[in-house]
Amino acid sequence: MLPLTPRLGIALTVAPALLTGVVVACDALIPLAKPNIPLTAMLDEPAHLATSALVLTTFAPASSWGLLPGTIALASSVLIDVDHVPLYLGLTAVAPSGRPVTHSAVAPLALMTLAALLPRPARRAVRSAALGVGLHLIRDLATGPGVSLFWPLDARSVLLPYSWYAGAVALLGATGTIRLALRSSGWRRRQ
């Protein structure tokens, strides 16, 4: 566990608010970037990373995760977008509803199944990857064309209202900030 110093306590306390700001800023700029794919990706990927970091900071303190599993979850939350490369090469069959079929519940479920089959030391890493992919899908459910969530049973895209995602991000930001402020003030009382 990281020793909580006054400076670290303040930095941690504002982190959820900053992450919320990253999501809001990126999402405000993405419509201006379209149809430029590289520019859109340069805005979407930080928003994915910030969303995942918000969830992890709010619900799973770093001390309970550890550096490697947290890093794997965060990396997986953006690396799944490598599956868009075939689309850019013209292989549209991999994306019947706009996003690749790997952007479905199959991806995190397959990772969780794999984790169950692996020896104990590797399980946590693969479960962390499944979490990262799942967090990626949460954002994608409310942005762009949505997600073929139930592929291969149903290739139709599921798209939730963006306001639900934005509200969840705001709630995560507020909850994370309050939780970390309380933790930081607890540190000050112990001194």
N, C-alpha and C positions, 0 to 999 in steps of 0.2 A: 504494500500500500504506500502511496506517495505521502511523504510528510506534508501536512498542510501548513504552509507559512502564510503570513498576511497577504503577500503579493499573489501567491498561487490561489489563495481563497478568493481574492477579488477577481482574478482572471477567470477562474472557474465559474464564478457567479454570473459574469456577463457573457460567458460562452453561448448559452442557449439563445440569448437575445441576438447576439451576432450571427449565429447560425440561422435564426429566423429571418434576419435581415438579408442574408445571402440568398435564401430561397425567394423572398419577395422581390429583391432586385433582379435576380436572374429571370424570374417569371415575368416581370414587367418588361424586360428587354428582349425575351425570346420572340415575341410577335414582330419586333422590328428587324430581327435577324433573318427571318424566313424570306425566301426559300434557300438561303445560303446554309448548306448542311454543315460545313466545318464551324461556322460561327454559331449556329444553333447548338451544336454539340458542345462548344466551349462554354455555353451558358447552361445547358441542361445537365452536364456531368457535375459541375459544382453544386447544383441544386439537389441532385441525387445524393451526393456525398454529404451535404449539409443536412438533408432530411434524415439520412441514416445516423449521422452523428448526433442529431437531436434526439432520436429515439433511444440510442444507446446511452447518452448522457442522462436522460430523464429516467429511464427505467433500469439501467444496469450500470451502477457506478464502476469506474475503471478498476477499482480494487477487486470487484467480483469477477471481472472478465479477464484481466491480464492483458499485457501489451500485444502478444501475438494473436490471440483470438479476436480481439477488437480490431486489430489491423486487417486481419483476414476478412472480417465482416464488412469493414469500410471499403476495402479494395474490391470485394465481390460485388458491392452495391453499384460500382461503376464498370467493372470489367465485363459484366454480362453484355454490355452493349457492343462487344466485339462481334456478337452474332448479327449485327447490322451489315457487316462487310459484304456478305453475299448479295444483299439487296442492292448495294452500291455498284456491284458488278453485274447487275441486271437479272439476278436469279430471284425473281419475284415470287416463285412458287413456295419459297420458305416463309412467306408472310401473307397468308390468305386474307388477313384483315388489316394489313398495314404495318404490323410489327412481326418480327420473326416468331415462329411457333415456340421457340425456346423461352419466349416471354409469356409463359403460361405457368399454371400451378405445377405442371410436370417437372420443371427445373428444380424448384426447392424440394419437392417430394422425392425426386430421384436422388438428390444429394442426401436427404435424410435417410433414405433407404440404404444408400452406399455407406453412410456413417454407421448404421446399425450392423453392417457386415464387416466393417474394418476392425483391426485390433484397437484396443483402448487408446493408445497414445494418439492415433490419427483421428479418432472420432470427433474430438472437440474442434479440430481444424475444419473438418468437413461440415460439421453442424454450424460453425461460424460462417462458412461460405453460403450455406443454405439460408441463414438469417439475412446475410447481405443481399442475396438474390431476391428474397421475399420482400425486403425493404425497398428494393428497386421497383418491384412490381406495384407496390402500394402507390408510389408516385405516378407510375405509368397508368394506373387505373383511372387517374383524374386528369391526365394530360394527353395531348395528341389524339390518336385514333382509339385509345384505350388498349385493352389487352385481351387476347383470345384465351381467357383465363381457364376455360374448361376444355381446351384442345387436348386430345384429338376427338373427344366426344362431341364437341360443339366448337366450330371455328369462328362463330360470331364474336365480335368484339364487345367487351364489357367496358363501359365508360361511365364513371361516377361523376357527379357534379364537381367542378373544380372548387366550388365554395366549401365542400366537405373537406377536401384536402387542405385548403388554405386555413380553415377553422382548426383542423387538427394540428397543423404546424404552429399556429398562434397559441393554441392550448399547450402544446409541448414546450414551446418557448417560455411561456409564463410558468408552467409547472416546474420545468427544469431550473429556471432562475430562482424561484422561491425555494425549491428544495436545496439548491446549492448555497443560497444565502443563509438559510437556516443552519446548514452544515458549517459554513464559514463562521457564523456568529457563535456556534457551539465551540469552535476552536478558540475564539477570543475569550469566551468565558472560562475555558480551562487554563488560560495563561495567567 
